[in-house]
């Protein structure tokens, strides 16, 4: 193999390596961007859950201070509505965490 042919071969191999590396970096950047968005969604969801827990607790204390019985507190419409929302958000959280894991593993 002549010198020029070796140089040509080395340049082609180097160029292929560069393209491959660039594609990997770009792919990783997209993955990180997607994960960042999912983390933001998760943080918002967690904040909403905390807010709901606080609201449920405040409502329960309010009802207790009014002299309501435990059975009435547990069956209060506002508490039940917020509890249902908590359950929905918890299932959304599980789905979001699974989605994040899929992004991390590339599946």
Order of alpha helices (4+ residues) and beta strands (2+ residues): alpha-alpha-alpha
